[in-house]
Amino acid sequence: MVKEEFELPPSPAPSSPRTLRKYHIDTELVYTETSDQYRSSSVPIYQTATFKQDSLSNMGEYDYTRSGNPTRSHLERHVAKIMGANRALAVTSGMTAMDVITRLLRPGDEVIAGDDLYGGTNRLLKYLSSNQDIIVHHVDTTTNSEVAKVVSKKTRMVLLETPTNPLIKIADVRGVASLVHEANPEALVVVDNTMMSPLLMTPLDLGADIVYESGTKYLSGHHDIMAGVIAVNDLALGDKLYNTINASGCGLSPFDSWLLLRGIKTLGVRFEKQQANAQIVAEYIESLGFKVRFPGLKSHKQYDLHHSLARGAGAVLSFETGNVELSEKIVENTRIWGISVSFGCVNSLISMPCKMSHASIDAKTRAERDFPEDLIRLCVGIENPDDLIDDLQIAVSTFFGGLCLRRLGLCPRPRGSCFAGVCVGRWCFTGILETEETNRYQFLKAGAVKATIETPIYK
C-alpha cells in the first residue's frame, strides 16, 4: 500500500485529515500514523512543561503544555479518527469533559437531561441550576415524546446517555437529535458515549453535536488513569471548547495521554471478551428469575432500538433481586467481583448504585424516578465466565445461611454442573417464584422441590 504523506497539525488545529483510507474500527483502534523524527513504534512521551523557541519571530508549534503537547496531540488525532470527528480534545476526566461542555451555557439557558443519569452528571447539573441560573429539565430522554414536550427555542443543550446508567434504558439518539434540531437548530445534542465506546457506537454519525467519554473506563481499560475525551465535527465549536481547556489548564498530561493511547489499542480485544462474558452472565441471572436489564437480552423492551444504533450490547448490566438484604449479601460476599464504582476495567466489578455511585441522588428523587433500591450493577470483565457465575452463586447462597461445598472442595458435582442453580449446602437454589406479596425462593434436592423460603417483596 502506498502511504499518503501529510503534515500532522498541533493540538490547537483541526485533527487528522479525513481523506485518508478508512479501515474497520478494530483496525483503526490500533493503526496510527506519527511524524516522530526517529519513527518510533510507540509515540514518545514529551514530559515537559515548556518548549524552547528558535527566536522571538519564529515561534514553534508548541510553547507550553497547558496549551498543547505533542503526545496529547497524537492522542487527540487518534481519538478524532476512531470517533468519526473533525476535532477531538483530551482532558483530565470524564466529568472535566462534562464541565468544559457546560461552560458553553449562559445564565437563563435551558438544559434537557435524563431522569436516569450518572451521579456525577446529576451533581454538576444541580450545581449549575443552583448557582449559575441554568434551568434544567429532567425527563425520560429514552422516550422521544417526553423530550418533545419540553424542547423549545430556549433550549440550549440536550444531554443523552445510552444505555443509561444504571437502569440500562436506551435513548434514541437519531430520533432525539432530529426532533431537537427541528424545534431549535441552535440547540446542542450532547451524548455521553462512555458505556458503548467508539467500538460499538459513533453518536456523531447519528446526529449528535458533541460526544464525550470518560477515558478512565473502556478507552483505558485498566483503571490506572483518569481521563476524558470530547469529539465534535463543527470546528468553530471545537475552538470554543479548546479555549476553555487552554484557559483552565485541564488538558490531559503527556504521560496520561500516552497511557490512554496505549489502552485504546487493546480496546477491541478487551471489549469483545467483556461483551461475550456479559451475555453469558446476563442469561444465567435471568434464568434464576431475577429481573435483568441488559440490551443483549431479547427480553429488554428496547432491544431492537438499541441494535439499530449500536454494534453490540456492551458489558454493563443490572438486575433486581426483589430484596434489599439479598442484594447487599450478594454484593458483599463475592470474591472475584470487586466492590467498586466505575466500569470498563478488565476486572469484573459489582455495586449497589443506590448506596454507591448514585448515593448523591436523594432517596426521594430516586423513588420519583423509579430507581430500585435493591438494584445490583455488574460491570463484566475478561475473566473466565464460569468463575464469574460460580462467584455469584456462592454469594447468593450466603443469604440463606448456606455453606457452599465447592468453596470447601467437597462438592460431589462436576465443576460447572450447577449452573442451573446455586449450591446451598446440600440444597440447590434454582430461582425465584414471584407472587403478589412475596418472593418464594425455591430449593431442589434430587430433582424434587424440598423447601421454599419466602421474603416480602421490597416496595
N, C-alpha and C positions, 0 to 999 in steps of 0.2 A: 504494500500500500504506500502511495506517495503521501508523505506528511505535508500538511499545509502549514506554512510558516506565518507567524503573526507576532506582533509585539504585545506582550501582556501588560495591561494597564495597571496602575496602582489602585489601592483600595478606594480612594475617593472617586474613581472613574467608573463608568459602566462596566459590568462584568464581561465574562468571556463572549467572544463573537458567536452569534447564533448560526453562522454559515458553515460551521464545522459539521462533519458527518455525525449523525446520532446513532447510538447503539442501544441495545436493550438496557433497561435500568440496572440490572445486576452487573452489567459490564461497565456502565457509566460510573457506578459507585467506586469501582476500582481504578479505572483508567484516568490518568491525569497527564496534563502537559505542564512543563515547567521551563522557565528560561534561566534556570540556575547555570552559572558560568562553568561549573565543573560537572554538569549533567548528573548530579547525584540522584540515586534511585529514591531516596527519601527526602522530602522537602526539608531544607535546612531550617534550624530554629534561630531566628535573628533575635537573640536575647539581649536587646539593647534598648535603652530609653531614647537615645538621640542618634542622629546621623550627621556626619560631617559634610559640609558643602564645599564645592570647588571654589566658589567665590561669592561675593555679595550679589553679583549679576547673573550667576549661573547656579540656581538652586536646583537640587535634585528632586526626584520623585517623593522622597521621604525626608522629613526633618525631625519628627517627634512621634514616638509610638502611639501616643494618645490619638493622634490624627491618622496614623496609618503605619503598618508594618508589613514587610514582605511575606512573612509567614501567615499573617492574618489575611493578606490579600489573596494568597493562593487558596486558602480555605474558602474565602468568600466567593471566588470564581468557581470553585468546585461545587459549592452549595447551590449557587445560581444555576449551574448546569443540571444538577440532579433534581432541582425543584421546578425546573421549567421556567426560570425567571430571567429577567434582564439585569437584575441587580439583587445582590444578597449582602447582608450585614451580619457580623458576628459580635455578640455581646456576652456579658458575664453570667447570665442565667435566663431561663425562660420567662421569669417574672420581670427581669430587666427589659426583655423584649416587649412584654406587655406594657410596661411603664413608658418606654420610648414611643410606642404606638399611641397610647392615650394622651401623650403630650401634644398630639395634633388637635385635641379638643380645646374648646374655649368656653368660658362661663356661659351658661344658658343652652349649650348644645345638649341634644338628647341622644342617649345610647340605648339600644335594644340588646339585651343579653338573656341567656337561658336561665331556667329555673333549676338546672342541674349542672352546676359549674364547679370547676376546680376551686378548692378552698382559697388558694392564694388570689385567684382572679376575683372571687367574690369579695375578699378583704380589700383589694385595691379599689374596686368599684364603690364599695361602701365609703372608703376614704374620699374618693372624688366627689361622691354625692354629698357628703357631709361638709367638706372643706373647700371644694372648688366650684360649687354651684353647677355641677353636671347632673342632669336629670337622667336617671337610669330606670328603664322599664324591664322588669324580669318577667318573661313569658316563656311558654313552652316553644322554644325555637325549633323543635323537631316536628311541629305542626305548622305548616305554611300559613294556614288561615289565622292562627294566633299572631304571627308576625305581621300579617297584612292589616290586622286591626289597629296596630299601634304605629306603623311606619307613617311618616309624614314629611313635609318639607323641612321640618325642624330636626329630623333625624340626621345625625352626623356620622354615626357608626353603628354597625350591627355585628355583634360578636357571636361566633358559632364555634361549638366544639362537636366533633363527631368521630367516633361514638362519644357520648357524654361520659363523664367520669363522676361517680362510679355506676350510674344506673344503666349505662350502655344503651342509650337511646340514640337514634340516627337522625341527623339533620340533613335535609335535602338541600345540599349546598347549591346545586344548579338551580333548583326552583326558587329558593330564597333569594339568591343573587339576582335572578331575573325580576322577581316582583319588587325587590327593593330598588333596583336601578330604574325600573319603570316608574315607580312612585316618586323617586328622588334621585336623579342622576348624580348628584353631588355626594350622596351617602357612600361610605366605605364599608364594604363587606370584609370582615376580618375573620380568618379561620385559624384556630389552634389545631394544627395537624400532628401534634405530638403522639397521639395514640396510633396513628397509621404510619407515619414517616413517609418520605418520598418513595420508598419501595412500594407501598400499597396505594397511595393516593397523591394526586397533584392538584390541589384545590384551585390553583391559578387557571388551570385548564377548564375548570367548572364555573368560572365567572367571578371568583374571589378577587379582591383588590390587593389585599395584604395577607400573607400566610406567615405564621411564626411557629416555632417549635422549641421545646426545651431540649437542647442538645445533651443535657445531663442524662437523658433517658435512652431511647433506642439508637440515636445517632452515635453516641459514645459507647453505650452498651455495657460499661463496666462500673458505673457509679464511682468513678475516680476523679471526675472533674464536674464543675458547674459551668454551663454554657447555654446560650440561646441564639437562635438564628431568625432572621427576618428576610422575607423574599417579596419582591414586587416586580411588576412589568413596567409601570409608569416611572420613568427616570426622574421626573420632577418630584414625584412623591418620595422616591429613593433619596434624593438630595435633602429633602426636609428631615427625613429620618436620620440620615448621616450627620446632619448639622447638630441634631440633638445629642447624638452619640459623641461627636467630637467635643462639643461644649461641656458635656457632663463627665467625659472620661470613662465611659462604661464599655469601651471596646474590649474584646477578648484578648488576653495576654498572649504573647508569642508561644510560650510553652503549652498553654491550654489549647491554643489553635492547632498546634502540632498533634497533641493527643486526640483532639476531636477529629482531625483529618484521618488519623490512623484508625480510629474507631469506625468511621464511615466506610472504610474499605472492607470491613468484615460484616457490615450491616446485612447484606444479602444472606449469607450462610447462617448468621445468628438468628435472624428473624424468621427465616423459613423453618428452622428447627423449633423455635419457640411457638410458632403458629401451629405446627403439627402437634406438638405436645398439648397445647391449649385445647385443640379439638378433641383429643383423647380424654383429657381430664374433664372437659365440659360434658361429654357424652356419658361418662361414668357417673358424675354427680347427678345429672338429670335422671339416670336410671334408678337412683335411690329415692326419687320422688321430690327432691328439692327443686325449688323454682330457680332456674338458671337463666342468667342474662348474658347471651353471647351470640354475636351475629353469624357465627359459623353453624349454629343450630337452626334447622328449619322451623322450629317452634318459636323463634324470635319473630315478633309481629312485623318487623321491618326488614326481614331477611332479603327480600327482593330489592328494596330500595338501596340497602347498603351495598349489595353486589353490583348495582348499576353505577355506583360511584367509585368503588374501591376494588383493588385487585386481590383482596384477601380479607380474612376476618380479624386479623391481629392476634394478640396473645394476652389480652386482659379480659377477665370475665368476673362476674359477681353472682352470688346466689343467696337465697334466703332459706333459713332453716325452720322458721316459724317460732323460734325460741331464742331469746337473747342469751340466756345462760348457756345453751348448747353452742351458740356461735362463739361465745367467749372461750369455752372449753376447747373448741376446735382450734381457734387461733393460738391459744396459749400452750397447746400440747403437741404442736408439730415440731419436728426437728429439722428436716430439710428446708421446709418453707420458713424463711426468716421473717419475723415480725418487723415490718418496716413500712414507712410511707414510700412514695415514688413507685416507679415501674420502669421497664425497659432494660433491666440488668440481665446478665446471663444467668444469675441466680434467681430461683423462684422466691417470691415474696407473698406474704399474706397479711391482711389487715382488716380491721373493722372501721370503716370510714367515719362512722358517727363518733368514734372515740379517738380518731387519729387525724387523718388528712382533712376531714370536714368538721372537726370539733369546733372550729371557729364560727360555723353557722349554728346559731342557737337552736335549741330543741323545738321551739315553737315554729320557727321558719322551716326546719326540716319536716315537721309534721304537715305544714301547709303545702309543702312540695312533694308530699307522698314519699318521703325518704325513709325506707325501712330501718329501724334501729337494730335489727338482727342481721343486717346485710354484711356479708363477707366478700372482700375483693381478693381475687387471686391474680397475681402477675406472674405468668408462667415463664420459666427459664429453659435452659438447654439440657437439664439432667435427663436421666432415663425416665420415661413416663411411668413405668411400673413402680419405680421407687417413689415417685411423687404421689401416686394413688395409694400405695402402702402407707405412706406417712399420714395421709388424710384419714384413711381407715382407722389407724391406731388412735388418732386424735379424736375421732367420733366416739370410739369405744370408751374413752375416759369419762364421758358424760354419764354413762350407765354403770360406772364403777367397775367396768370390765378390765380384765388383765389380758393383754394381747400375748398369746403363746408364741407368736412368731418372733416378737421382740426378745423373748427369753430363749429362743432357739428350740422350742418344744412343740411347735405346731406340726401336727401329723400330715397336714395338707401340703401338696407340692406348691412351691412358690408360684404365685400368680393365679392359683386356682380359686381364690376367694374374691375375685374382682366383682362378683355379683353381690357381695355383702361385706360387712365389717366384722372381723373376729372379735367377739366379746367373751373372753374365757373360752368355754366350750359351746357358746351360742354364736349365732351368726345374724347380725343385723342386716336386714335385706331392704329396708326402705321405710318410707312414711306413708301411712294410710290416713289422709286428712279427713276429718269430719267437721261439722259446723262449729263445734266447741273445743275440740282437742286435736292434737297431732298424735296419732297412735303409732308408736314405734314397734314394728313387728319383728319377732325373732323366730328363727327356724332351728330345728335340730333334727338331723336325719331326714331333712326334706319336709317335715311337718311343722305347722305352727305350734309352738310350745308356750310362748309367753308374749304379752304385749305390755308396754309401758305407755301411759297416756299423760300428756302435759298440756296445760292451757295454751291455746294459740295466742301469740303476742298481738295485741291490738295497738 
